[in-house]
Amino acid sequence: MEFRYLRYFVTVAECQHFTRAAEKLGIAQPPLSQQIKKLEQEIGVPLLERLPRGVSLTPAGAVLYQDAVKILSQLDQAVQRTKQVARGERNQIRLGFASSTVVSQQVLALVRGLQEHHPDIDFQPVEQPMPSLVETLRQQEVDLAFLRLPCYASEHVAHTALFDDPFKLVVAADHPLATCHSVTLSQLGNDPIILFPRDIGPGLHDALSDALKSAGLTPSSASLAPQLHSATAMVSAGFGVALVPASLTTQLSGHVSVLSLVQMPLSSQVVLAWQRTNTAQVVRRCIATAREWANAQ
């Protein structure tokens, strides 16, 4: 089977008319009809139903159309990659990670998806605290970045939401609350609450502190985790309890328990961000893939 047969078939299926398809392809209508007939004969089933004013896909044709679009897209990508290699070119994306997103299984799944969907792109990872990451994004030293909201600096860049990431309570396995399925903040009592330093995420830090204060609680000034995802290790070591986004609690040791929080006024959100003026096609392709991934969740 020749690839041009598939291109002719896809064009006819999309135009739903032989004459319009022929004009789009730049060929005469009779030869186009003959090529489609040859394709049907080669496959052995009718693909198009001829109507008084056009054509429509048969059930078999609808199946072939879906596969043909994918095959032709893959062929076009293969040709493009071949030409890029011949010219010594290769696309590159500098992909930034806020420290609180780098171990998220959902973020890593999306990164794998980006690599699978865009094999012509070299992704270069960069990890930074959120404020400095946003600044490098604004300077276009990074092309795309995974951020966690709330983040004051995010107001200066464009972003698309990936997933909500509600907070969970992490306690030591021998803590009195460890067997509870869910708790409220008011049940924490006098337990030291481990937070991360404000300078690595001022917006998130302030929002979390305000939520605790509203419940009459005060974070421990003596126990600061180096990063948000480090708080769980400090819980395991006996420094206190911690409020951690759910995506960072999926692979914890048996030394801690993860509890749902009832009436928690704060939730975090992971987004993919970019500089508003960055119109590079390779960046836009990745944004589109990320949006498709988010919609499928």
Secondary structure, DSSP 8 states (H G I E B T S, - for coil): --HHHHHHHHHHHHHTSHHHHHHHHTS-HHHHHHHHHHHHHHHTS--EEEETTEEEE-HHHHHHHHHHHHHHHHHHHHHHHHHHHHTT--EEEEEEEETTTTT-HHHHHHHHHHHHH-TTEEEEEEEE-HHHHHHHHHTTSSSEEEEEES-GGGGGSEEEEEEEEEEEEEEETTSTTTT-SEE-GGGGTT--EEB--GGG-HHHHHHHHHHHHHTT----SS-B-SSGGGHHHHHHTTS-EEEEEGGGSTT--TTEEEEEETT---EEEEEEEE-TT---HHHHHHHHHHHHHHHH-
